[in-house]
Amino acid sequence: MNVFERKVYRIISGPVYDDEKENWRILTNKEIYASVKKPIIIKTIRLNRLCWFGHVQRREENIIPKRVLYINLGTTSRPRNRWQDEVREGGRIVGGDGWHEKVHYGEEWKKLLRAVRNHRIQHTPME
């Protein structure tokens, strides 16, 4: 997903002229991250997934989205990451060990997600 995002930013920005080498070139990853002030798409998806998970968790037990959330589909191939696995990992990253209890308290959960969105979502240069 990050590769696709960088590819789109490269297409939008177009080639740049390098005065030292006197030729056109594409932007490097570090140059893209330095110029882009938008959130990384993976973190945005993770936060939206956690927001929706919190919404469904606070609803009553018999609604369809909550039943679908915990349905177990059998598979014959190698199991891929399930939606629940991604939520569990995202919750651990944003909320620490007690994230699962915070989900049931709507305002506390929303405050936590807002704090994460405001502080930890900016582009970071690749090593």
N, C-alpha and C positions, 0 to 999 in steps of 0.2 A: 504494500500500500504506500509506503514511504517513497519507493522508487517511482511509482506512478505520480505521486505528488510533485516530486522534484522534476520529473519529465514535463509536467504541465507548466511549472514555473519557468523552466528553460524555454519552452515554446513561447510563453507569454513575453518573456524578457528579450528573446531573440539573441542573435550572436552579438558579441562585443568586439570592438577593435582593440587589439593589443599594440600599443605604440612601440614597445620594446622590440617585439618580433616582427612588427609591421604586417600583421595578418589578422584575420577574423578567427574567433574562437568562441566556444560555448562557456557559460559560467560554471565554475567548480561548485561542489556541494557547499563548501564554506562560504563562498560568495553569495550563494542563494540564501543560506540561513542568515547571513549578515544583513541582507537587503529585505527579507520578508518579515513583516511584523504580524503575521497571522498565526493562529495556533496550529500545531502539528495535527494532522487529520486523525492519527491513531488515538491521540489523547482526547480529542473532541468526541470521537466515537465511543471511547471508553466511558467518558463522563455522561454522555447521553444514555448509554446502556444502563449505567448505574442509577441515573435519574428515573428511567422507566421502571427498573427493578424495584426501586423504593416505592414508586407509585402503586405498582401491582401488589407488593407485600402489604401495604396498608389497607388494601381493599378487603371486602368480605371473602370468605373461603370458596363460595360456590360460583364465582364469576369465571367465564371461559378463559381469559388470559392467565389466571392463576392456575387453573387446572392444566393448561397447556404447558405452563412453565415447569411443572413437575412431572410431565408425562415421560415415560421411559420407552424409547423406541429401540427395538432390537436391531442389531446390525451384524452382518456377516464379515465385514471387512475390518481393517484396523480402525479402531475408534479415533476420530479426530477430536479436537477440542470442541466440547459442547458449549452452548451458550452459557450454561450454568458455570462451567469451568472458567470462562472469560469473566463472568461477573464476580466469581470468587476471587480471582487474581486481581481484578480491578479494585474490588473492595478492600483487599489486603493492602494494596498500594496506597489508596487514598485514606483509609480509615484506621489502619493498624490492626491490632488483634481484635478489638471489640467492635469492629465495623458492623457486624450482623445485628447487634442489639440496637445500634443507632438508626438502622433503617426504619424501625417501628415508630420512631419519634420524628414526625415529618419536618418540623422546623429545624431541629438539630441536624437532620440529614441534609436538608437543603442548604443550611449554613456551611456545613462541611464541604459540600460539592461546590458552592460558590467560592469558598476560600481556595480550594484546589484549582478551580478554573482561573482565578485571578492571579495565582502565584506560580503554578508549576506547569503552565501550558505553553509557554513561549518556546520558540525554536532554540535548540541548543546545538552548537557546532558538533560535527562528528569528529571523533578522535582520529 
